[in-house]
């Protein structure tokens, strides 16, 4: 867990000007840092972005943010260590005044919510796709309950990967701590489809603004 995270970055990552925000793509269980960055064109993303590799190596090129022991109810300490590893990467690679726009799928969606729940002042417009929230209290929860920042949660109606208990937990937590924008996509299993990407694009355009996201 102490090993610095590997990453893939957009061509516009290194510029002379310090961006007001950067996007972080956080992949799901068994995937890697080369996965979600491919969504940037579909999202019209003009922000500099980086796609991070999770710290738990699974072999065959895959990685995870934490091991799955009880589906839908991960061990809090493991998730919190993974959260710390992301913030360590941010502290080493992103200017202190730059906001983080986390976009995560599945386990990565949980990690996107973790960034919001640990340093809410640093996070803008988090996107949770096919993911859920951790059951354990986090340092920023009281701040979130008071401020209710906007969060996008999209998932498939036919998702059988995420345990029902995790969906129930998230359905209870998110409306109490965020200004939740929730979308459920009929017929979609555990994945991402074009309507979901269109909604995320609109969400980012509204919450992050132009020129961060190009018009569709």
N, C-alpha and C positions, 0 to 999 in steps of 0.2 A: 504493500500500500504506500510505502514511502518513495517508491520509484516515480520520478517525474512522468506525467502523462505524455504520450505521443499524440501528435495532431497532424491534421492536414488543414492548410489555410488557403483562403481565397487570394487571387492575384492582387487585389487591392488592399491586402492586410497591411503591408508596409508602405505607408505614405508619410509625407512630411507633416501633414495636418493630423492632430489628435482627434479621432472621431468621438462624437458625443455618445455613440452606442456601437456595440459589436454584437453579432449573433453567435451563439454557441450551439452547435448541433450535438446531441447526446444520443447515441445509438442504443438499440435494445440488446437483450441477452443473445449472445452468440454471434453478433455482428461485429463491426469494426469501424474505424475512423474514416474509411472510404465510402461508407454507406450514405448517410443522410445529406452530405454536402451536395449530392446530385439533385436535391430538391430546390436548391437556390434559384435556378432559372425559372422553375415553375412558380415560385413564390415572388418572382420579380425582385429578388433581394439585391439591393444596391449597397447595403451595409457590408463592411468587412466582416468576414465570418471565419470561424475555425471549427473543425469537427474533431472532437476528442476521442481518444481510445480509452475505454474503461480499463481499470487496473488489474482485474482478475483474468488471467490468461486461461482459456479453455482448450487451446490446441486447434489445429487446422485453421488458423487465422482468426478465430473468434475470441471475443472477450466479453466480460460481464462486469457490471458495477458491484454486484454482490452475488453470493451463492444462493441458490433457491433451496430452502429447507422446507418451509411451509408455504405453499403457493398463496400469494396474496397477503401474507403476513411476514415480511422479511424481518430478520433480526436487526433491531434498531442500531446497535453498535456498528454493524457492518455497513449499513446505509450511511451512518454519520461519518465513518472513516472515508467512504467514497466521496461524500460531500466535501470533506476537508481536502481531499486530493484535487477536486475541481477548483476550489478556492485557492489552493496553493498554485495551481497553474495560472489562474487569473491574476493573482498577485505578482507572479513572475513575468507575465506577458501582456498585461493590459494596464494602461495608465489609470491611476487611482480615480480620476474624475469621470472615466468612461463607464456608461451603463452597460449592463449585460442583458441581452435578449435571449433567453434559453429556449431552444426548440428541441423537445425530446420525444422519443417514441418508446412505448412499453417501459422497460426499466429506465430508459433515458427520460421518459415522461415523469416518472417518480423523481429522478434527479433534478429535473427542471423545477418541480415544486419544492424540492429541498433547498435549492438556491434561494428561492423566494422566502422560504420559511426560516432561513438562517441569516441572510443579510438583505432584508426587504428593501432597504434604502438603495441598494446597488442594482436591483433587478427591475426591468421594464418589460411589460407585455409577455409574460411567460406563456409558452404553448405546450400543452400536455396532450399527446396523441396516443390513444390506446394505453394510457397509464393510470396511475392512482396515487394516493398520498400515503405516507407512513403513519402508523397509528400512534407512535410516541410523540409527546409534546416536543416542540422545537423552539429555539430562542426567540424567533421573531413572531410567534403566534399572536401575542397580545397586540403588537404593532399592527399586524395584518387585520385583526378584528376591528381595530379602531379606524384604520385607513381604507380598508377594502379595495385594494388595487385590482385592476382588471386582469383576468386570466382566461385563456381559452382552453376548454377541455373537449376534445373530439374523440369519439369512439364508435366502433361498429355495433350495430344491434345484434349481430351474430357472433360477437367475440366470445370464444370459449376458452381463451388462454388466461385472461385475467379473472381471478376467482371472484365469485359474487360478493363475498365479504369485503373485498377491496373496493368494489364499485359502491357498495352500500356506505362504507366508511367515507369515501371521497364525496359521495352525494350529500353526506351530512356535514363534512368539514368545509368544503369549498364555498357553499353559499353563505356560511357564517364568517368566513375570513377573506373572501374576495368578492369583487363584482363579477360574478361568474358568467361567462358566455359558454353555454354547453350545447353541443351538437351531437346527435346520435344519427348515424347513417344507416338507413335500411339496407339489409342484405349484406353489409360489410362484415367480414370476419375480423381477425386480428391483423389489420393492415392499414394502408393509406390509399385513398382513391382520389380521383380528380375533384369531386365536390368538396372533399375535406380540404384539399390544397387551395381551392378557390376561396373557401371560408377563412382559412388561415391568412391568405394573401390580403383579403379585405380587412381582417382583424389587425394585421400588422400595419397596413396603410393608415388605419384609423388611429391606432394607439402609438405607433412610432412615427408615422407621418412621412411625407415626401421631403427630400428625395430618397429616403431609406428604402422605399418599396415603389417600384415602377407600376404605372397603371396597367391594368389587364388589357 
